[in-house]
């Protein structure tokens, strides 16, 4: 891969995740303060990510993999998405906002697979080259948080009161236009089905070809655990920013980028940990990290115990990388060459789709249960629910999953 192509791919990844991180992190705070949305409505808005994840395989399998170049579909989806982001920027009622965010996430979630396809198509050794490209996506997410908190100060107390968080949609709309146009200059990535002569079946698109893996007791336990652990995960995505704003943390969105910084560190540590301690222990550590994180949120504050909140944020690298990346490695090893894509699709559908869909709904119900008359929440009680759930899932996984050796290819 030449330097020019590498720079193109890095910029593509940077913008892809800058756009997502630029509005999704503060969505709950924006809706609660500027659109007067209820906790249930906020949960409904966040669940659009899950519906997007469920529908994404159809977009990729039925359209991108059959008829059009990936970079062209990527460009078109981001250009349409830019229009929807602008409409969200102009919206002042949840009833109008919801169809826009639902439409946007149905368009955006497929782009996560498309940027990977464009990248992999240019690589001779993805195992070694991809992480150096993908890290720019994490940098994009970090940059979005830094701009919101430290440059524009949209998430400051005054900024929120003035309704400035709506500007996150305008900022990302402009970035989406840029990425949409830029995508048409990316290296050509022809349809997979057309290039290799294969025809993708509906079973392959939905990952149903990998259902035979459920005959393996360990994989079935991992699959069910993946769904269950995504329920407490949804609490973080939905409630973390509103929580930090309510308890009075300064520059909460910027400080939440500590999670992405830790992602970079623990992504580098993962191969060592995985090979030394094995898949089972790696997953258990990840699940327990969710338990610890929520305890820190429950008992921390913005005074002398603010360090507890910051540690809880920084645990994101362990929570996310050790579970999701390890799970992808495990799934890849269990599936074998024939069912690799189907198995990964099935896990994605289960976690980002089913697991988080349930989790966002539960988080909305529990948040509403502990809502006070002044619009504040009893956060220590709220965070104990996902903490307890994560602990139970980790114990069940530890008891039911039998240790087995999985080869990690770096």
Secondary structure by P-SEA (a helix, b strand, c coil): ccaaaaaaaaaaaaaaaaaaaccccaaaaaaaccccccaaaaaaaaaaaaaaaaaaaaaaaacccccccaaaaaaaaaaaaaaaaaaaaacccaaaaaaaaaaaaaacaaaaaaaaaaaaaacccccccccccaaaaaaaaaaaaaaaccccccccaaaaaaccccaaaaaaaaaaaaaaaaaaacccccccccccccccccccccccccccccccaaaaaaaaaaaaaaaaaaaaaccaaaaaaaacccccccccaaaaaaaaaaaaaaaaaaaaccaaaaaaaaaaaaaaaaaaaaccccccaaaaaaaaaacccccccccaaaaaaaaaaaaccccaaaaaaaaaaaacccaaaaaaaaaaaaaaaacccccccaaaaaaaaaaaaaaaaaaaaaacccbbbbbbcc
